[in-house]
Structures are given as structure tokens and as C-alpha cells.
Amino acid sequence: MPSRDLQNSPRKMPRQARSQHTVEAVLTAGAQVLIELGYEKATTSRMAERAGVSIGSLYQYFPNKESVVAALIERHADDVVAMFDTALSAPSVASIHDGLQAVIAAVFAAHRLDPKLHKILNEQVPRVGRLGKAMDTSRRITKRLESFLVERKGELRDGLDPAVAAVVTETVLEAIGHRAILQPSGSFTMRTAAPEAFALLAAYLTGHGHG
């Protein structure tokens, strides 16, 4: 019996322009169908119809719904990780405080990429097989944060392990960003959440706030 991981994998990678166009159309349609119907009710038939391709054309590249969703997750994950890497690699980022400002901005930008799709991917899609691996964005971001903190270990408060600090930082940023963008309430919005996240993490990482 093939594993669920294999079932979630694309059948083949598009090489010609026409094939690439078909895959792009299916992924765009897949995202739209997920947003409209949710994960459970979304089907490959609806995705193919929305994309304007035959179900056979869809199955040339994606064996099932899960493989379409996994491709969407991987694309979203790659975009998010790239945003973090760009933020932390900027020439203006010299200190931990600079890095915090940059990654907080990246977190809110990432959650704004497509908030409705982001919400569905995080809350409705099962974490199994390739879907689970594709969702491992947190681990990738945590490793990037850890490298950044190791390079600036002299700024960390005494006794703080960069590996632990990276996990805590990523967890806090994800929670605050998710809440501020996807579930704002009262005065807790993106505008008010960003400085609060900075104050919290600056004190945690360095033992004192900015300034």
C-alpha cells in the first residue's frame, strides 16, 4: 500500500510553459475553492472546474486534493521563510533589537499574504504525511532565528540558550501575528500589537527593553 506521504506528492513537475500554466491555474483555483468551501468540502472536481481544465489534466500533476493543498502550503511556507531570511539579512540589521523590528514586520507581512487561505491552512488541514512536512514552517523559521541569535550571543541576557530563545521568539511572534491579523479584537490590532511584541521579546532576549 502506498504511503500517504507518496499520495500527497505531485505526479510530475511541469516543464513546458503550457504545463506550468495548467499547474498555476489549478493552484490558484485550489486556493479559491478552499477559501469558499473549506478543506473538507473542497474537491478536485471543483478545483478543475474553477481552473478551467479537465479533471484528467489536473490528475496529470496532482493525484488528489491533498497534493494540491500540500503544494499550496509549500509555496506559502517558502514565501514566509524567504521573508524572514530577507528581514534578518538586511544590511540595516545590526543588533538583536534591529532583528526584532525586522522579523515583527515580516510576521505581520506574512500573515497578510492571504489571510483567509492562511487561516484555513492552519486550522482545517490535517497534519499528516506530506501535508505535515509542508507545514513545518515553524522549524525553518526557528533555525533561521537561532542562527541570528548565535551570531549576537553577546547581546543575549546571561544564561539564555539561543536555541531555546529562538523557539520562544518564533512561538510568541506566530501567536501574536495570528491573533492580530486573523482575530483582531477591540484595541488589539496589528498597529498596537507590533510594539507590544517588540517590548515583550526585547526584554526577554536581552534583559532590558530598547533604548
C-alpha positions in Angstrom: 0.0 0.0 0.0 1.5 3.4 -0.9 2.1 5.7 2.0 0.0 8.8 2.5 3.2 10.8 2.0 3.5 9.4 -1.5 -0.1 10.0 -2.3 0.3 13.6 -1.4 3.2 14.1 -3.8 2.7 15.6 -7.3 2.7 13.1 -10.2 5.2 15.1 -12.2 6.8 18.6 -12.3 5.7 20.9 -15.2 8.5 21.8 -17.6 6.8 23.4 -20.6 5.1 26.8 -20.4 1.7 25.3 -21.1 2.1 22.7 -18.3 3.3 25.4 -15.9 0.2 27.5 -16.8 -2.0 24.5 -16.0 -0.4 23.9 -12.6 -0.6 27.6 -11.8 -4.3 27.7 -12.7 -5.0 24.6 -10.6 -3.2 26.1 -7.6 -5.0 29.4 -7.9 -8.3 27.6 -8.2 -7.5 25.3 -5.4 -6.8 28.3 -3.1 -10.1 29.9 -4.1 -12.1 26.7 -3.6 -10.5 26.2 -0.2 -11.4 29.7 0.9 -15.0 29.4 -0.3 -15.8 25.8 0.8 -13.2 24.9 3.4 -10.9 21.9 3.4 -13.5 19.1 3.9 -15.9 20.2 1.2 -13.2 21.2 -1.4 -12.8 18.6 -4.2 -10.5 18.1 -7.1 -13.6 18.3 -9.4 -14.4 21.8 -8.1 -10.8 22.8 -8.4 -10.6 21.6 -12.0 -13.8 23.4 -12.9 -12.7 26.6 -11.4 -9.3 26.4 -13.1 -11.0 25.8 -16.5 -9.2 22.5 -17.1 -10.4 18.9 -17.3 -10.2 16.6 -14.2 -7.8 14.5 -16.3 -5.4 17.4 -16.7 -5.5 18.1 -13.0 -4.7 14.5 -12.3 -1.7 14.6 -14.6 0.0 16.7 -11.9 -1.9 16.2 -8.7 -3.2 12.7 -7.7 -5.7 14.0 -5.1 -6.9 17.0 -3.2 -4.2 16.6 -0.6 -1.4 17.0 -3.2 -2.9 20.3 -4.3 -3.2 21.6 -0.8 0.4 20.4 0.0 1.7 22.4 -2.9 -0.2 25.5 -1.7 1.3 25.0 1.8 4.8 24.6 0.5 4.5 27.7 -1.7 3.2 29.7 1.3 5.9 28.3 3.6 8.7 29.1 1.1 7.3 32.7 0.8 7.2 33.2 4.6 10.7 31.7 5.2 12.1 33.9 2.4 10.5 37.0 4.0 12.2 36.1 7.4 15.5 35.5 5.7 15.4 38.8 3.8 14.4 40.6 7.0 17.3 39.2 9.0 19.8 39.6 6.2 19.2 43.3 5.6 22.3 45.5 6.0 20.5 47.7 8.5 20.0 44.8 10.9 23.0 45.0 13.2 21.6 44.2 16.7 19.1 42.0 18.3 16.7 45.0 18.6 17.1 45.6 14.8 16.4 42.0 14.1 13.3 42.0 16.3 11.9 45.0 14.5 12.6 43.3 11.1 11.1 40.0 12.0 8.0 41.5 13.6 7.4 43.4 10.4 8.0 40.1 8.5 5.5 38.3 10.6 2.7 40.7 10.0 3.5 40.9 6.3 3.4 37.1 6.1 0.0 36.9 7.8 -1.3 39.5 5.3 -0.2 37.5 2.3 -3.6 35.8 2.1 -5.2 35.8 5.5 -8.2 33.7 4.6 -6.1 31.0 3.0 -3.6 31.2 5.8 -6.4 30.6 8.3 -7.7 27.6 6.5 -4.3 26.0 6.0 -3.5 26.4 9.7 -6.9 25.4 11.2 -8.5 22.9 8.9 -5.8 21.0 7.0 -4.8 17.7 8.8 -1.1 17.4 9.8 -0.3 14.1 8.2 2.1 12.8 5.6 3.5 15.4 3.2 0.9 17.9 4.5 2.5 17.8 7.9 6.0 18.1 6.4 4.9 21.1 4.3 3.6 22.8 7.3 6.9 22.7 9.1 7.4 26.4 8.6 8.0 27.0 12.2 11.0 24.7 12.4 12.6 26.5 9.4 12.0 30.0 10.8 13.2 28.9 14.3 16.5 27.6 12.8 17.0 31.0 11.0 16.3 32.9 14.2 18.7 30.6 16.1 21.5 31.4 13.7 20.8 35.1 14.0 20.9 34.9 17.8 24.0 32.8 17.9 25.8 35.5 15.9 24.7 38.0 18.5 25.1 35.8 21.6 26.9 38.6 23.4 23.7 40.7 23.4 21.6 38.0 25.0 20.9 38.1 28.7 23.2 35.8 30.7 22.4 32.1 30.6 19.9 32.3 27.7 20.3 29.5 25.2 20.0 30.8 21.6 18.2 27.6 20.6 15.6 27.9 23.3 15.3 31.7 22.7 14.6 31.1 19.0 11.8 28.7 19.8 10.2 31.1 22.3 10.6 34.0 19.9 9.0 32.2 17.0 6.2 30.9 19.1 5.4 34.4 20.5 5.6 36.0 17.1 3.3 33.4 15.5 0.7 33.7 18.2 0.6 37.5 18.3 0.7 37.8 14.5 -2.1 35.2 14.0 -4.3 36.9 16.6 -3.7 40.5 15.4 -4.2 39.8 11.7 -6.8 37.0 11.8 -8.6 37.6 15.0 -8.3 41.3 16.0 -10.4 42.4 18.8 -11.1 45.8 20.4 -7.8 47.8 20.6 -5.7 44.7 19.8 -4.8 45.2 16.2 -1.7 44.9 14.0 -0.8 48.6 14.8 -1.0 48.1 18.6 0.4 44.5 18.7 3.7 45.2 17.0 5.2 47.5 19.7 3.9 45.2 22.4 5.5 42.2 20.8 8.8 44.1 20.5 8.7 45.2 24.1 8.0 41.7 25.3 10.7 40.0 23.3 13.3 42.7 23.7 13.1 42.3 27.5 13.1 38.5 27.2 16.1 38.3 24.9 18.4 41.0 26.3 17.1 41.5 29.8 16.2 45.1 29.1 14.0 47.0 26.6 15.0 49.2 23.8 16.6 52.5 24.5 
